[in-house]
Amino acid sequence: MMRSAVITWAPMSTLAFAKYEGLGNDFVLIDNRHTPEPVLSAAQAVAVCDRHRGVGADGVIFLLEARDADFQMRIFNSDGSEAQMCGNGIRCLAHYARTLGIEPTADRYRVQTGAGVLDIDLLPDGQVRVDMGAPALLAGEIPTTLAPADQKVIAAPLNVAGSDWSVTCVSMGNPHAVIFVPDLEAIDLERIGPLFEHERHFPERINTHFVRVLSPTHLQVKVWERGAGATLACGTGACAVLVAAVLNHLAQEEATVELPGGPLQIRWDSESNHLLMTGPARTVFEGTLQLPPLGSSSTR
Ligand SMILES: N[C@@H](CCC[C@H](N)C(=O)O)C(=O)O
């Protein structure tokens, strides 16, 4: 018997967004002050980040109300997983907050993140400086099983894809593995990146950075991000790279971290033990998302 197909079109709701980028690490930003949880589900964030059928982005960032800060940041990676922190994203969010009429105090915002409350300074030249807090170095804090939980992971041996690597792990709220190599051209990121991300010693997966030391104040990086793949820049990663370089006696406490999308200035302040990251953030365009109602199945 022939059946006739019934197509029901769910009514669309709309949601305003702004697209921003920091060194080519790009985000869809959403003013989420009206509800305590992100207005998009993880699956909707994946759809929005899709570079063919969505807006296209490395992640979706929500600006929410905060009790003890100017506002709160939450971020979904392009695969829908939630991360604790995003260095490039928080610079973008600071500029976005200003367009929403949230006024900083003496050009400074205090922002609640999964890595604690961070101070963000809007500099006169348009750049943004973020106090990224202190790095966490113990294996249990990363987390990784490459060492006992109460020990640091500095130049630990790890075999991935049949090769031996020397891995230093740093958490900036989110987990990073840093590997110093003599030649970045030799790194096939699309092949090796996912193998590190899902390696069994990293129970919450890992952001991976391959680093060539150009000088003690100049580090060049290739980035594979947890939940987003190869990106043009990673702010938390740039901080982790500087920390790892200092711990391996390869860099000074202040350096330029050269990412595929451009440079970040990173300083590890010896007095506070905090990382200070300075870099740009830029608005690209604004728009309106067409969304099926939450909880509805696809209308296609
Ligand atoms: N690109 C970001 C980091 C985003 C989160 C990361 N992929 C994770 O899952 O931890 C940055 O600039 O720091």
The ligand as a Tripos MOL2 file, in Angstrom:
@<TRIPOS>MOLECULE
LIG
   13    12     1     0     0
SMALL
NO_CHARGES

@<TRIPOS>ATOM
      1 N1         40.1250   28.3030   21.6210 N.3       1 LIG1
      2 C1         40.0540   28.4370   23.0070 C.3       1 LIG1
      3 C2         39.8690   27.1810   23.8230 C.3       1 LIG1
      4 C3         38.4690   26.5890   23.5910 C.3       1 LIG1
      5 C4         38.1700   25.3700   24.4590 C.3       1 LIG1
      6 C5         39.0050   24.1610   24.1400 C.3       1 LIG1
      7 N2         38.7690   23.6510   22.8260 N.3       1 LIG1
      8 C6         38.7040   23.0690   25.1800 C.2       1 LIG1
      9 O1         37.8700   22.1840   24.9470 O.co2     1 LIG1
     10 O2         39.3090   23.1010   26.2630 O.co2     1 LIG1
     11 C7         41.0840   29.4000   23.5680 C.2       1 LIG1
     12 O3         41.3500   30.3860   22.8790 O.co2     1 LIG1
     13 O4         41.5350   29.2390   24.6980 O.co2     1 LIG1
@<TRIPOS>BOND
     1     1     2 1
     2     2     3 1
     3     2    11 1
     4     3     4 1
     5     4     5 1
     6     5     6 1
     7     6     7 1
     8     6     8 1
     9     8     9 2
    10     8    10 1
    11    11    12 2
    12    11    13 1
@<TRIPOS>SUBSTRUCTURE
     1 LIG1         1 GROUP 0 **** ****
